[in-house]
């Protein structure tokens, strides 16, 4: 039996990946909106996003809207594949079909 991806398996990162997986392929979400949805502190969310970004599972885009800095987060193509593989592995572990 294959092991679940430890980068995704941590509860907070699993919640982040699940939230981002609901977005379309070309969609992204602002950091404050993601923080609100997940009810996480900015520091905790930042820490987990960094781990996901280091694994190339997400993209983080920092930009400005007018004079205000804005950060957008999206699931990368490898991240989407890793999440799908994670879910398949979880289903197989629970006795479902993969």
C-alpha positions in Angstrom: 0.0 0.0 0.0 1.4 3.4 -1.0 1.9 6.0 1.7 0.1 9.2 1.7 2.1 12.3 0.8 3.4 13.7 4.1 3.5 17.3 2.7 -0.2 17.2 2.0 -1.2 14.9 5.0 -0.7 17.5 7.7 -4.2 18.7 8.7 -3.7 22.4 7.9 -2.0 21.7 4.5 -4.7 19.2 3.6 -7.3 21.8 4.3 -5.4 24.3 2.2 -5.0 21.9 -0.7 -8.7 20.9 -0.5 -9.8 24.6 -0.6 -7.5 25.3 -3.6 -8.6 22.2 -5.5 -12.1 23.7 -5.6 -10.8 26.5 -7.8 -10.6 26.2 -11.5 -7.3 25.5 -13.2 -6.6 29.2 -14.0 -8.2 30.6 -10.8 -6.4 31.9 -7.7 -7.5 33.2 -4.3 -6.3 36.1 -2.3 -4.4 35.4 0.9 -6.9 37.2 3.1 -9.9 35.3 1.6 -8.1 31.9 2.0 -7.3 32.9 5.6 -10.9 33.7 6.2 -12.2 30.5 4.6 -9.9 28.3 6.6 -10.1 30.4 9.8 -6.3 30.3 10.2 -4.0 33.0 11.6 -1.8 34.8 9.0 1.3 33.3 10.5 0.1 29.7 10.5 -1.3 30.0 7.0 2.0 31.5 5.8 4.0 28.7 7.3 2.0 26.0 5.6 1.9 27.8 2.3 5.7 28.0 2.3 5.9 24.2 2.7 3.5 23.7 -0.1 5.3 26.2 -2.3 8.7 24.6 -1.5 7.1 21.3 -2.8 5.9 23.1 -6.0 2.3 22.3 -5.1 1.1 25.9 -5.1 2.1 29.2 -6.7 2.2 32.4 -4.7 2.0 35.7 -6.6 2.7 38.9 -4.9 1.5 42.0 -6.6 0.0 45.5 -6.0 -3.5 46.7 -6.6 -3.1 50.5 -6.6 -0.7 51.0 -3.7 -1.8 48.0 -1.7 0.2 44.8 -1.7 -1.9 41.7 -2.5 -0.9 38.0 -2.4 -2.7 35.4 -4.5 -2.4 31.7 -4.1 -3.2 28.9 -6.6 -2.8 25.2 -7.0 0.0 24.4 -9.5 -0.3 21.7 -12.1 2.0 19.3 -10.0 0.0 20.3 -6.9 -3.3 19.4 -8.5 -1.8 16.0 -9.6 -0.4 15.4 -6.1 -3.7 16.2 -4.5 -5.5 13.8 -6.9 -3.0 11.1 -6.1 -3.4 11.8 -2.4 -7.1 11.4 -2.7 -6.8 8.2 -4.7 -4.4 6.8 -2.1 -6.8 7.8 0.7 -9.8 6.1 -1.1 -7.7 3.0 -1.7 -6.7 2.9 2.0 -10.3 3.2 3.1 -11.3 0.4 0.7 -12.9 2.5 -2.1 -11.8 2.4 -5.7 -9.0 4.5 -6.9 
